[in-house]
Amino acid sequence: MRLRELNGRTPRVALVTPHYHSGVVESAGKWPNAAFAYLGGELREAGFEPVIYDAMTMDHEIDDIAAELARIDPDVVLTSAYTASYPKAIELLRTAREVVPGVVTGIGGVHAHFMWAEVLGEFGDVVDVVMRGEGEVTVPEFVRCLADAGDPAEVAGIAFLRDGEPHATPARPFLTDLDGRPAAWDLMDWDLYTFYPFPETNLALISTSRGCDQACTFCSQQAFWERSWRARSPEDVVREIEHLRDTHGVGVVMFADETPTLDPVRWRRLLDLLIERQTGVYILMETRVDDILRDEAIMPLYREAGIHHVYVGVERTDQASLDMFKKNTVVEQGRRAIELINEHDMISETSLVLGLPGDTPESIRATLELAMHYDPDLAFFLTIAPWPYSDIYPDLAPHVVTRDWEKYNLVDPVVKPTDMTIDELMAEVVECYKRFYMGKVKRIPQMTKHKREYFIASMKLIMHNSYLTQHMAGLGRIPVEIEAMAKRFL
């Protein structure tokens, strides 16, 4: 493994998103790849030439990608994939091989991190290197190793074929200081990124912390981060928000971390600083229900700080399933957390996980009834997707009906309940959406102006611009009712 002849050139590294569309991520907006911004910053600081190419957001297909890679003419092509996007990531790297002779190819992300031996065993002819763990130090060190004709075995945190067999180097420790990391936000095409309910401004995605100290069995994050958690200082977070606002016209920011609220002292400081600096940015975030309950007394500060939309993962409305998921919460906490978010006129969003082996039409309908009782503004009824590296996978493996990774997108059922067919399960999921959102539409007159505007915009997106559209032909009447409500109340 070596770089092609540079002839004095600076090595060019293309960071490319796979051309996969699950719709889950894209249903509310077009999001920049924050990881590529941070990788690009580190590569540039190390003396290399990064190029960020968001093939997914540009809606490019493989022929477009081939042409763009030929134009960029990179020395290294790196992509990142979660499980559902993994097949398209491999197709992308195969295309890079074909159109850029001598290019070095690599893949990172949670799927490749855990499945590196399988990736190299099946696609060693396409993938030169797997980046494992955080990439900010690993990627520049790897490119420097190639540029200096060194031995990749000396680079921690990667895997590659050696003598025809997958070989992993020692894991690289997590970064100890997240403040002040260079970010190549200027390499983003900001015309691409928007939050659909507010299309007049740019949308950014940032992490205020990394990691998760929980043990949820269905989730990959706690395993990827080894149940660790590290945070940026509030000052560093606000500095980045202000930079994105002032330099790139960002008016909506999503906190991408799983639990930005984990440290209550640090979280309170961040709220206070956002209030003090009056950033004017609309903030979306997710957190745990127990942190919302902890913060009941300071919930007014959330809105004052610019937080308008809060997602909490209720996941199930029965305690047995929550215990199986190791959520470390009780059912009543989920209801109360949503209630608190609603009381402070923030958009409340949650998800319910369906399609467990023991699910029946009756249990799914009971879940729907409780979800309606919880009364979130937005609810998503997701089918369980047991990632092959998740703690829950061994228990669900006998019920898994496909290893087509593209279907592991939380929409297509991949687990068959014992007493239901896959088609019956999908029909019940669709019915959950129909009943939940028809119920919400009828209550538009009782919503605050803030929630009415947001809900109507969100419903139009769900019906016309989301992954659910193909499954929701029977919902054609909803947009008509929404339009009528919009004319009456807005």
C-alpha positions as CSV (number, residue, x, y, z in Angstrom):
1,M,0.0,0.0,0.0
2,R,1.6,3.2,-1.2
3,L,0.7,6.6,-2.7
4,R,1.0,7.0,-6.4
5,E,3.9,9.3,-7.6
6,L,3.3,12.8,-6.3
7,N,6.1,14.6,-8.2
8,G,6.3,17.2,-5.4
9,R,2.5,17.7,-5.1
10,T,0.7,17.9,-1.8
11,P,-1.3,14.6,-1.3
12,R,-5.0,15.2,-2.0
13,V,-7.5,13.4,0.2
14,A,-11.1,13.2,-0.8
15,L,-13.6,12.7,2.0
16,V,-16.8,11.3,0.3
17,T,-20.2,10.5,1.7
18,P,-21.8,7.3,0.3
19,H,-24.8,7.8,-2.1
20,Y,-27.3,6.0,0.2
21,H,-30.7,7.4,1.1
22,S,-32.4,5.8,4.0
23,G,-34.5,8.9,4.5
24,V,-34.4,8.7,8.3
25,V,-31.6,11.2,8.5
26,E,-32.8,13.3,5.5
27,S,-36.5,13.6,6.3
28,A,-36.1,16.9,8.2
29,G,-33.2,18.5,6.3
30,K,-29.9,18.2,4.5
31,W,-27.1,17.9,7.0
32,P,-23.4,18.6,6.6
33,N,-21.0,15.8,7.6
34,A,-19.5,17.3,10.7
35,A,-16.9,14.4,11.0
36,F,-15.5,15.4,7.6
37,A,-15.2,19.0,8.6
38,Y,-13.1,18.0,11.6
39,L,-11.1,15.5,9.6
40,G,-10.6,18.0,6.8
41,G,-9.3,20.6,9.4
42,E,-6.8,18.1,10.8
43,L,-5.6,17.0,7.3
44,R,-5.1,20.6,6.2
45,E,-3.2,21.4,9.4
46,A,-1.0,18.4,8.8
47,G,0.0,19.8,5.4
48,F,-2.4,17.8,3.1
49,E,-5.1,19.0,0.7
50,P,-8.6,17.8,1.8
51,V,-11.6,17.9,-0.4
52,I,-15.1,17.3,1.0
53,Y,-17.5,15.8,-1.5
54,D,-21.1,15.2,-0.2
55,A,-22.4,12.8,-2.9
56,M,-25.4,11.8,-0.7
57,T,-26.7,15.4,-0.2
58,M,-26.0,16.2,-3.9
59,D,-28.2,13.3,-4.9
60,H,-25.4,11.9,-7.0
61,E,-25.5,8.4,-8.4
62,I,-22.6,6.2,-9.2
63,D,-22.0,7.7,-12.7
64,D,-22.0,11.2,-11.2
65,I,-19.5,10.0,-8.5
66,A,-17.2,8.5,-11.1
67,A,-17.1,11.8,-13.0
68,E,-16.5,13.9,-9.9
69,L,-13.8,11.6,-8.6
70,A,-12.1,11.7,-11.9
71,R,-12.3,15.5,-11.8
72,I,-10.9,15.7,-8.2
73,D,-8.2,13.2,-9.0
74,P,-7.4,12.4,-5.4
75,D,-4.5,10.4,-4.1
76,V,-6.6,9.0,-1.2
77,V,-10.4,8.5,-1.1
78,L,-11.9,8.0,2.3
79,T,-15.6,7.3,3.1
80,S,-17.6,6.7,6.2
81,A,-20.6,4.4,6.7
82,Y,-23.1,3.2,9.2
83,T,-24.5,-0.3,8.6
84,A,-27.3,0.7,6.1
85,S,-25.0,2.8,4.0
86,Y,-22.1,0.3,4.0
87,P,-23.0,-1.4,0.7
88,K,-23.1,1.9,-1.1
89,A,-19.8,2.9,0.5
90,I,-18.2,-0.2,-1.0
91,E,-19.6,0.6,-4.4
92,L,-18.2,4.1,-4.1
93,L,-14.7,2.9,-3.3
94,R,-14.9,0.3,-6.1
95,T,-15.7,3.2,-8.5
96,A,-12.8,5.2,-7.1
97,R,-10.5,2.3,-7.9
98,E,-11.8,2.2,-11.5
99,V,-11.6,5.9,-12.3
100,V,-8.5,7.0,-10.3
101,P,-5.6,4.6,-11.1
102,G,-3.3,4.1,-8.1
103,V,-5.7,5.7,-5.6
104,V,-5.6,4.5,-1.9
105,T,-9.1,3.8,-0.5
106,G,-10.3,3.6,3.0
107,I,-13.5,3.4,5.1
108,G,-14.4,4.5,8.6
109,G,-17.5,4.7,10.7
110,V,-19.2,2.5,13.1
111,H,-19.9,-0.5,10.8
112,A,-16.3,-0.7,9.6
113,H,-15.0,-0.1,13.1
114,F,-16.6,-3.3,14.4
115,M,-16.7,-5.3,11.2
116,W,-13.2,-4.6,9.9
117,A,-12.3,-8.3,9.4
118,E,-15.4,-8.9,7.4
119,V,-14.9,-5.7,5.4
120,L,-11.3,-6.7,4.4
121,G,-12.1,-10.4,4.0
122,E,-14.9,-9.7,1.5
123,F,-13.7,-6.5,-0.1
124,G,-9.9,-6.4,0.3
125,D,-9.7,-5.8,-3.4
126,V,-11.6,-2.5,-3.0
127,V,-10.7,-1.3,0.5
128,D,-7.0,-0.7,1.4
129,V,-7.6,0.5,4.9
130,V,-10.2,0.6,7.6
131,M,-10.1,3.5,10.0
132,R,-11.2,2.4,13.5
133,G,-12.3,4.8,16.2
134,E,-11.8,8.5,16.0
135,G,-10.0,9.7,12.9
136,E,-8.6,13.1,13.7
137,V,-5.2,11.8,14.6
138,T,-5.3,8.5,12.8
139,V,-6.1,9.8,9.3
140,P,-3.4,12.4,9.0
141,E,-0.8,10.0,10.5
142,F,-1.8,7.3,8.0
143,V,-1.5,9.7,5.0
144,R,1.8,10.9,6.3
145,C,3.0,7.3,6.6
146,L,2.1,6.7,3.0
147,A,3.7,9.9,1.8
148,D,6.9,8.9,3.6
149,A,6.7,5.3,2.3
150,G,6.4,4.0,5.9
151,D,4.9,0.9,7.3
152,P,1.1,1.2,8.0
153,A,1.6,-1.3,10.8
154,E,3.1,1.5,12.8
155,V,-0.1,3.6,12.6
156,A,-2.5,2.9,15.5
157,G,-6.2,2.6,14.9
158,I,-6.3,1.0,11.5
159,A,-6.8,-2.4,9.8
160,F,-5.6,-3.7,6.5
161,L,-4.6,-6.8,4.6
162,R,-1.2,-8.2,5.5
163,D,-0.1,-11.3,3.6
164,G,-3.7,-11.7,2.5
165,E,-5.2,-11.7,6.0
166,P,-7.0,-8.9,7.8
167,H,-4.7,-7.3,10.3
168,A,-5.5,-4.7,12.9
169,T,-3.0,-2.4,14.6
170,P,-3.5,-1.5,18.3
171,A,-6.5,0.7,19.1
172,R,-5.8,4.4,19.3
173,P,-6.8,6.1,22.6
174,F,-9.7,8.6,22.5
175,L,-8.8,12.2,22.2
176,T,-8.4,13.8,25.7
177,D,-9.0,17.4,24.6
178,L,-11.9,18.2,22.2
179,D,-11.4,22.0,22.4
180,G,-9.9,24.0,19.7
181,R,-9.8,21.3,17.1
182,P,-9.4,22.7,13.6
183,A,-12.5,22.4,11.4
184,A,-12.7,22.9,7.6
185,W,-16.2,24.3,7.5
186,D,-15.1,26.5,4.6
187,L,-14.8,23.3,2.4
188,M,-18.6,22.7,2.7
189,D,-21.0,23.8,0.0
190,W,-23.3,25.7,2.3
191,D,-26.0,26.1,-0.4
192,L,-26.7,22.4,0.1
193,Y,-27.5,22.4,3.8
194,T,-30.9,23.5,5.1
195,F,-33.5,22.6,7.7
196,Y,-36.7,22.1,5.8
197,P,-39.0,23.9,8.3
198,F,-36.8,27.0,8.0
199,P,-35.4,26.9,4.4
200,E,-34.2,30.5,4.5
201,T,-31.1,29.7,6.6
202,N,-28.2,27.3,6.6
203,L,-28.1,24.2,8.8
204,A,-25.1,22.9,10.7
205,L,-24.4,19.8,12.8
206,I,-21.9,20.0,15.7
207,S,-20.9,17.8,18.6
208,T,-20.7,19.4,22.0
209,S,-19.5,16.1,23.5
210,R,-18.5,12.6,22.4
211,G,-19.5,9.3,23.9
212,C,-22.2,7.6,25.9
213,D,-22.0,6.1,29.4
214,Q,-25.2,4.1,29.0
215,A,-25.7,0.4,28.1
216,C,-28.6,0.3,25.7
217,T,-28.5,-3.1,24.0
218,F,-29.9,-2.0,20.6
219,C,-27.5,0.9,20.2
220,S,-24.0,1.1,18.7
221,Q,-22.9,4.3,20.4
222,Q,-22.1,2.9,23.9
223,A,-20.1,0.1,22.3
224,F,-18.2,2.4,19.9
225,W,-17.3,4.8,22.7
226,E,-16.7,2.0,25.2
227,R,-19.2,3.7,27.6
228,S,-16.9,6.8,27.9
229,W,-17.9,10.4,27.6
230,R,-15.9,13.6,27.0
231,A,-17.1,17.1,26.6
232,R,-16.0,20.3,24.9
233,S,-16.0,23.4,27.1
234,P,-19.1,25.6,26.8
235,E,-16.9,28.4,25.6
236,D,-15.6,26.3,22.7
237,V,-19.1,25.2,21.7
238,V,-20.4,28.8,21.6
239,R,-17.3,30.0,19.7
240,E,-18.0,27.4,17.0
241,I,-21.7,28.3,16.8
242,E,-20.9,32.0,16.4
243,H,-18.3,31.2,13.8
244,L,-20.8,29.2,11.8
245,R,-23.4,31.9,12.2
246,D,-21.2,34.8,11.2
247,T,-19.1,33.1,8.5
248,H,-21.4,30.6,6.9
249,G,-24.9,32.0,7.5
250,V,-26.0,29.2,9.8
251,G,-29.2,29.9,11.6
252,V,-30.1,26.3,12.7
253,V,-27.7,24.1,14.7
254,M,-28.3,20.5,15.7
255,F,-26.3,19.1,18.6
256,A,-25.3,15.7,17.3
257,D,-24.2,14.2,20.6
258,E,-26.3,11.6,22.4
259,T,-26.2,13.2,25.8
260,P,-25.0,16.8,25.7
261,T,-26.7,17.2,29.1
262,L,-24.8,14.5,31.0
263,D,-22.7,16.8,33.2
264,P,-25.3,19.1,34.8
265,V,-22.7,21.7,35.9
266,R,-21.2,22.0,32.4
267,W,-24.7,21.9,30.8
268,R,-25.9,24.8,33.0
269,R,-22.8,26.7,32.0
270,L,-23.5,26.2,28.3
271,L,-27.1,27.3,28.7
272,D,-26.0,30.4,30.6
273,L,-23.4,31.2,28.0
274,L,-25.8,30.8,25.1
275,I,-28.2,33.2,26.9
276,E,-25.5,35.7,27.6
277,R,-24.2,35.7,24.1
278,Q,-27.7,35.8,22.5
279,T,-26.5,33.8,19.4
280,G,-29.9,34.0,17.8
281,V,-29.5,30.4,16.5
282,Y,-32.3,27.9,16.5
283,I,-31.0,24.8,18.3
284,L,-32.2,21.2,18.0
285,M,-30.9,18.5,20.3
286,E,-31.5,15.1,21.8
287,T,-31.0,13.8,25.3
288,R,-32.2,11.3,27.9
289,V,-35.5,11.5,29.6
290,D,-33.9,11.4,33.0
291,D,-31.8,14.4,32.3
292,I,-35.0,16.3,31.3
293,L,-36.5,15.4,34.6
294,R,-33.4,16.4,36.4
295,D,-33.6,19.8,34.7
296,E,-37.2,20.5,35.5
297,A,-36.4,23.6,37.5
298,I,-34.2,25.1,34.7
299,M,-36.4,24.2,31.7
300,P,-37.1,27.9,31.0
301,L,-33.4,28.4,30.4
302,Y,-33.6,25.8,27.5
303,R,-35.9,28.1,25.5
304,E,-34.0,31.3,26.5
305,A,-30.8,29.7,25.3
306,G,-32.3,29.0,21.8
307,I,-33.3,25.4,22.2
308,H,-36.5,24.9,20.3
309,H,-36.7,21.2,19.6
310,V,-35.8,18.3,21.9
311,Y,-35.8,14.6,21.0
312,V,-35.9,12.0,23.8
313,G,-35.9,8.3,23.1
314,V,-38.9,6.7,24.8
315,E,-38.4,3.6,22.6
316,R,-41.1,1.5,24.3
317,T,-44.1,2.1,26.5
318,D,-43.8,-1.2,28.4
319,Q,-41.3,-1.7,31.2
320,A,-40.3,-5.2,30.2
321,S,-38.9,-4.0,26.8
322,L,-37.2,-1.0,28.4
323,D,-35.5,-3.4,30.8
324,M,-34.5,-5.7,27.9
325,F,-33.0,-2.6,26.1
326,K,-31.2,-1.7,29.3
327,K,-32.5,1.9,29.0
328,N,-32.2,2.5,32.7
329,T,-35.4,4.4,32.8
330,V,-39.0,3.7,33.7
331,V,-42.1,4.1,31.5
332,E,-43.5,7.1,33.5
333,Q,-40.3,9.0,33.0
334,G,-40.8,9.1,29.3
335,R,-44.3,10.5,29.6
336,R,-43.2,13.2,32.1
337,A,-40.2,14.3,30.0
338,I,-42.3,14.9,27.0
339,E,-44.8,16.7,29.2
340,L,-42.1,19.1,30.4
341,I,-40.8,19.8,26.9
342,N,-44.4,20.6,25.8
343,E,-45.0,22.8,28.9
344,H,-42.1,25.1,27.8
345,D,-43.3,25.3,24.2
346,M,-40.5,23.4,22.7
347,I,-41.1,20.8,20.0
348,S,-41.1,17.4,21.5
349,E,-40.0,14.4,19.4
350,T,-39.7,10.8,20.3
351,S,-39.4,7.4,18.7
352,L,-41.0,4.1,19.4
353,V,-39.3,0.8,18.5
354,L,-41.6,-1.9,17.0
355,G,-41.1,-5.3,15.5
356,L,-39.6,-7.3,18.5
357,P,-40.1,-11.1,18.3
358,G,-43.0,-10.9,20.8
359,D,-44.9,-8.1,19.2
360,T,-48.4,-8.6,17.9
361,P,-50.9,-6.3,16.3
362,E,-52.5,-5.9,19.7
363,S,-49.2,-4.9,21.4
364,I,-48.3,-2.5,18.7
365,R,-51.7,-0.8,18.9
366,A,-51.3,-0.6,22.7
367,T,-48.0,1.1,22.1
368,L,-49.7,3.5,19.7
369,E,-52.4,4.4,22.3
370,L,-49.8,5.1,24.9
371,A,-47.7,7.2,22.5
372,M,-50.8,9.3,21.7
373,H,-51.4,9.7,25.5
374,Y,-47.7,10.9,25.9
375,D,-48.6,13.5,23.3
376,P,-45.2,14.3,21.6
377,D,-45.4,16.8,18.7
378,L,-43.6,14.3,16.5
379,A,-43.4,10.6,16.8
380,F,-41.5,8.1,14.7
381,F,-42.4,4.4,14.7
382,L,-39.2,2.6,13.9
383,T,-38.6,-1.1,13.2
384,I,-35.9,-2.7,15.3
385,A,-32.6,-2.9,13.4
386,P,-30.2,-5.2,15.3
387,W,-26.8,-4.0,14.2
388,P,-24.5,-7.1,13.9
389,Y,-22.2,-5.7,16.5
390,S,-24.9,-4.6,19.0
391,D,-25.4,-6.4,22.3
392,I,-29.0,-7.3,21.4
393,Y,-28.0,-9.0,18.1
394,P,-27.5,-12.6,19.5
395,D,-31.0,-12.5,21.0
396,L,-32.6,-11.3,17.8
397,A,-30.5,-13.2,15.3
398,P,-32.9,-16.3,15.1
399,H,-35.6,-13.8,14.0
400,V,-33.6,-11.9,11.5
401,V,-34.9,-12.4,7.9
402,T,-32.2,-10.6,5.9
403,R,-28.5,-9.6,5.9
404,D,-29.1,-7.0,3.2
405,W,-27.5,-4.2,5.2
406,E,-29.3,-1.5,3.2
407,K,-32.5,-2.6,4.9
408,Y,-31.1,-1.9,8.4
409,N,-32.4,1.6,8.2
410,L,-35.1,1.5,11.0
411,V,-37.8,1.6,8.3
412,D,-37.7,-1.7,6.5
413,P,-38.4,-4.6,8.9
414,V,-35.5,-7.0,9.3
415,V,-36.8,-8.9,12.3
416,K,-39.9,-11.0,12.0
417,P,-42.2,-11.2,15.1
418,T,-43.1,-14.8,15.9
419,D,-46.8,-14.2,15.3
420,M,-46.7,-11.8,12.4
421,T,-45.5,-11.7,8.9
422,I,-43.2,-9.0,7.7
423,D,-46.0,-7.5,5.6
424,E,-48.4,-7.5,8.6
425,L,-45.7,-5.7,10.7
426,M,-45.2,-3.0,8.0
427,A,-49.0,-2.5,7.8
428,E,-49.2,-2.0,11.6
429,V,-46.3,0.5,11.4
430,V,-48.0,2.5,8.7
431,E,-51.3,2.4,10.7
432,C,-49.4,3.9,13.7
433,Y,-48.3,6.8,11.6
434,K,-51.8,7.3,10.1
435,R,-53.6,7.3,13.4
436,F,-51.0,9.3,15.3
437,Y,-50.7,12.1,12.8
438,M,-54.4,12.3,11.9
439,G,-55.0,12.7,15.6
440,K,-52.5,15.5,15.7
441,V,-53.9,17.3,12.7
442,K,-57.3,17.5,14.4
443,R,-55.7,19.3,17.3
444,I,-53.9,22.0,15.3
445,P,-56.3,24.7,16.6
446,Q,-55.2,24.0,20.2
447,M,-51.5,24.3,19.4
448,T,-49.4,27.4,20.1
449,K,-48.4,29.4,17.1
450,H,-44.9,28.1,17.4
451,K,-46.0,24.5,17.4
452,R,-48.6,25.0,14.7
453,E,-46.1,26.4,12.2
454,Y,-43.6,23.8,13.0
455,F,-46.1,20.9,12.9
456,I,-47.7,21.9,9.6
457,A,-44.2,22.2,8.0
458,S,-43.2,18.9,9.4
459,M,-46.3,17.1,8.3
460,K,-45.9,18.3,4.7
461,L,-42.3,17.0,4.8
462,I,-43.4,13.6,6.2
463,M,-46.0,13.3,3.5
464,H,-44.0,14.6,0.5
465,N,-40.3,14.5,1.2
466,S,-39.5,11.6,3.4
467,Y,-38.7,7.9,3.5
468,L,-42.3,7.2,4.6
469,T,-43.9,8.4,1.4
470,Q,-43.5,5.1,-0.4
471,H,-45.3,3.3,2.4
472,M,-48.0,5.9,2.9
473,A,-50.1,5.9,-0.2
474,G,-53.2,5.6,2.0
475,L,-52.5,9.0,3.6
476,G,-53.2,11.1,0.5
477,R,-56.0,13.0,2.3
478,I,-53.7,14.4,5.1
479,P,-52.0,17.1,3.0
480,V,-55.5,18.5,2.0
481,E,-56.5,18.8,5.7
482,I,-53.2,20.4,6.6
483,E,-53.5,22.9,3.8
484,A,-57.0,23.8,5.1
485,M,-55.8,24.1,8.6
486,A,-52.8,26.2,7.5
487,K,-55.1,28.7,5.7
488,R,-57.3,29.0,8.7
489,F,-54.8,29.3,11.5
490,L,-51.5,30.8,10.1
